[in-house]
Amino acid sequence: VLREFSRRRVEIEERARELTGVAAAELSRERLQGIALATRKAKEYGVDGARWQAEARARAAEQGLGRRELERLRGRSATVADRPEPDIVRSATQRLSGPDGLTSQHNTFARRHALAEIAGEFAQGASVTQLERATSGYLQHRSVVALGVVEGERRCTTRDLLACEEAIVDGAQRRRRERAGVLAPALADRVCADRLDGLSEEQMAAVQHVIADGCGVSVLQALAGTGKTRVLGALARIYEAGGYQVLGAAPTGRAARELADAADIRATTIHRLVSDLDGSDGLGRQSVILLDEAGTAPTRPSAALFAQARARRCEGCRRRRQRPTAVGRRGRLVRRGEQPPERSGAATGDAPA
């Protein structure tokens, strides 16, 4: 019945899946708000109230909520919450600080976000004093880490999310010298010589560095308009010529489509790629992942994707051929022997594979 009368929600969910390839529940609040605004229609005025009521009753009856069912509901006595407040806060803490909680799609959150989630735990309602007390109790829990004030609002994160970020950075550090995905410079010269658009000297230098650095994770960062996508396209052709399977990924469906069109590679959202790999045998023995817009990629899916590559590498450690190349918008190329850039909140391309 709720779904029948929540047609707006259904419309948003269907549009979200169409644009991103994943369920709406896996998207961030900001992303869903953007989809909601883009699909919102103008309100209708002058609606006949009596006619609308008749149609609503008919639709409800079709879903098994007719006059008889409504009378039975009216006759039921109200239930009273029998769970003590500490138990409610404890269960809320386990959920909100876990993978599916407040940091499932965001790296940080504010008090208002925690309060809104905790309010839903009080099935029979709660006073403002109760909600404020429960929220303060949660924010003081050891699973929550205070980050300070950002744009006038105190922000927090969870230890579980920080563990994912640490895994990303530590994994990249460990894979710096494993000689993954190394190709001969002559192969790059031959493949790029056949490209009609050509590469600039700087772009070609970036390509040569990536195929020779041997790092399990390579990071290429540059300003917008410097040709990162063209470099990715060249890397895709070179690795394909070297016998590798090349997969493209991006944080959003739009970015994935742009990557697929501009670089002429198979590309999907990072959420979809992780889901596909989880439901299959994982990456092939010779695989390269090109992750575009890595600086805006969510942390948890990034950590899961790089863990997939690392697991395949460990399975066939003598071959050492799985590696991701992450591309972001700013900074510089990370040269061999240098430390990957420091991370601050959002997942960046220095993630592990």
Steps between C-alpha positions, in 0.01 A plus 500: 500500500778741589675435170175545306448844653868597482507542125742789528747280685463226240569753225816622675622144564444397138678811371789440742547144373479622141772762555738308727424133454461444877217516753408838644594376848865485388514866395589803710242744631629774271477275195141400580405862562633592158298223335189601694527862389568405139191277483260719700192612311294812560221462755146461378237743629123484495490127581152364576529383863204261490622336183852469640367332818300250296803415288719467810253260665486290185879483470534404868237227466686357201804462728301325775418804713125542462228622735498177703877504552489864606231425760715224646796737523291764677393242757855408598639646821820701483816317596745645744873476449644247743866553411700706746669808359855360556412196291371722220819708503713184506329350193512836322873527567570158350310592185610861456871434554507197269541463122131571435474793739578870485822450301362256244499772232662795679835527672374743765174594667360764735292477814179564306562190287548282807190644667283430195614138490462444874148644495399210278608255769223621732214313336238655729649848495715690747525842658752758382689449825525127438622549144761755600623277784516192277683692227755636746555150634567369151740779406701431818534130418850367427395400145454869410793732423459878524667690213439861603301780341457509121310791345353592837380151587664236715574189296571143607590170341522139617796282583367247252524756217850602607603134490392490133707810423801354677463179300499703179818691587684204656414278205641753255819523704546123510455464124746767393776258399321190383569555128134479399390569143844589364512532120778580256526869396521389137147359522367838611687676221357264240140521626506878540654548156181352351271743686360771275453757778852455636632583846694799619851455632379533858214256447735247343737537795212421737409191297860375499527554875184305581594195293852491644464592868398148609282629783188303587322836513598790274361849553471761227376841611470809283290810449177486301553527125853356497396181320466242777228314312716491187780350708260239636393412148863455397570285807198285417624435145853425620396255769256332263785458252703350784235235565325661797131530577423870553208610715387860548323637806377837629301626800182583303315363200556821306876493563511134401321571172735789424798277572362225278432742213820705523744217572311235303509245781243299688414707808244492778445653843728391780196364689395287204853373438540392863160330489585320174835381635342378824251298299764341277846348519646848538770655285685304236869421544602783267279793588535876514240727659487861383319702768405847380406787735660301782508804728119496527458123527335384825738336745327170571443390138856612419640289782291203383617538140868522592460204734371299203813581302726430796329163562552396138862612515557288812334202337747511212785685670767375259331670208425830675286644225199666659526871549271803502586838357310776676450840344395815686472870424788661681860461599773316320610160393638294788850401398659172587637497854281788617233476765140507372315824582341537840127427517246726668149366523415400146656205325771600257694313239769384740279210593617141524420232264 
